[in-house]
Amino acid sequence: MSLVSWVLMTAHGSAWTVRAQIIGQAPYVCVLDPVVVKHVLQDNFDNYIKGRLFRDRFTELLGRGIFNADGPEWSYQRKTAAHLFKRRELSGFMTDFEAPDPHVLVCRPNTTYLTRLNVPWERILRVFSDHGRLVCQKLDEASRTGTVVDLQELFYRYTLESIGKIAFGVNLGCFENDRVEFAVNFDTAQRIIMERVLDPAWEIRRWFNFIHPDEIELRRCVKKLDGIAHGIIQDRRKIGDLSDREDLLSRFMAVKDEQGKPLDDERLRDVVMSFVIAGRDTTANCLSWVFYELHQHPEVFAKLKKEVDTVLDGAEPTHDLVHSGMPYLHAVVKETLRLHPSVPKDGKVAVKDDVLPDGTVIKAGTIVIYLPWVMGRMESLWEDATRFNPERWLNQTTEPSHFQYTAFNAGPRLCLGMHMAYIEAKLLVAMLVQRFDFEVKPNQEFTYTVTLTMPLKNGLLVTPTKRA
């Protein structure tokens, strides 16, 4: 039984805190109460860090990138990324940021989302639309031949190609090539690193990495990824003046590090990997689970079709319509992420002794974890918690806090690309619902697989048919 399933079974529907011990590791404390989660992720933010627990396991893949950093190094990267995202082209995607404390960024909802839209943003929407049409072309071909398609695999191609264009300004060839070298090596590296996370004796493997087959494979994959990333960086340097480039990598190449120097190639390589891990798997998994839930709940699918058909009336989705013109679509995506958060669990390490709001004593070095997958299924937090019910989001007078709905993390580490992910996912869902029906291949086993995110273990096999 997985840790998250065991915690849910043990919780009996109440918000609680529990201690656990895994042989060979520091003690664990699992927290599920939003008040306690807020304490860990925001109120006492500086005391709870990624630490060696995360950093050492992920260093080959993520280097010193934002997801693997703590303290001033993290704060610098976060503020730099927030500043770049808030520039004209991406301002509509962002939460606003205030920094009353120089070490902690406090996030508040973006209330000027629509008023700051402009022409450059439309180019980013066009990236999603162009790649969405490529997905539709693949499904159209399959509908003519009656071919079974793995939707999840298509969604990975859609999100990777989109992040390649927006973040790096390159075409990664995800729709032209059956085998995408970057994706294959990235997936293998993630799998091996996840095995490290689950193995208390993983450091022994790394000590003997010259003979351990997985560690040898990890080095091979990272070498391939480094070659691709450095190739992108070198191609960008050859351009010279990057002032008119709109991709995020070019912007990072124009900023200075903590010492006022341009970022070197290794730091830029870590930027590339961070954008990929943030922008590919999370949204692709969300899309996969959306269509899984639509298959499981045909009445929801029917309502969604009606909204999409009525609002779009056969036209291409625009930003305004995707952002706020289809509330049921937004509710479907939010409800999917409640039950199937892309990152099912996350953890921090206590720097100093602490006492949680519920009285739990935390000793320095304790690993404090919270479980979005479990929190989304707790009856104490959600009425009729295990039921897929998009209407719950339409009937609420207030939004739950990010410490209850933790699909995008919370506090200073709240996902910078949250609004962009919503737009990317909702745009493609609208395009596919507008054009296709899907017959799910019978006798599929729908379950999770263990990676850094929570994809469907066996994909989502469907036969598409064009709607009349």
Protein Blocks (a to p, Z undefined) as FASTA:
>chain_A
ZZklmmmmmnnopacddddddehiacddddfbfklmmmmmmmmmmmpcfbjmlmmmmmmm
nomafklcghjllmmmmmmmmmmmmmmklmmmpccdddfbfkbccddddfklmmmgcfkl
mmmmmmmmmmmmmmmmmmmmmmmnopacdfklmmmmmmmmmmmmmmnopaehlmmpmbaf
klmmmmmmmmmmmmmmmmmklmmmmmmmmmmmklmmmmmmmmmmmmmmmmmmmmmmmnop
aklpcbfklmmmmpccfkopacdfklmmmmmmmmmmmmmmmmmmmmmmmmmmmmmmmmlm
mmmmmmmmmmnnopacdfklmmmmmmmlmmmmmmmmmmmcfblbdcdddfbdcddfkopa
cdehiacdddfklmmmgfklpghklpccfklmmmpcbdcdfklmmmnogajllcfklmmm
mmmmmmmmmmmmmmpccdddehiacdddddfblcdfklpaddddddZZ
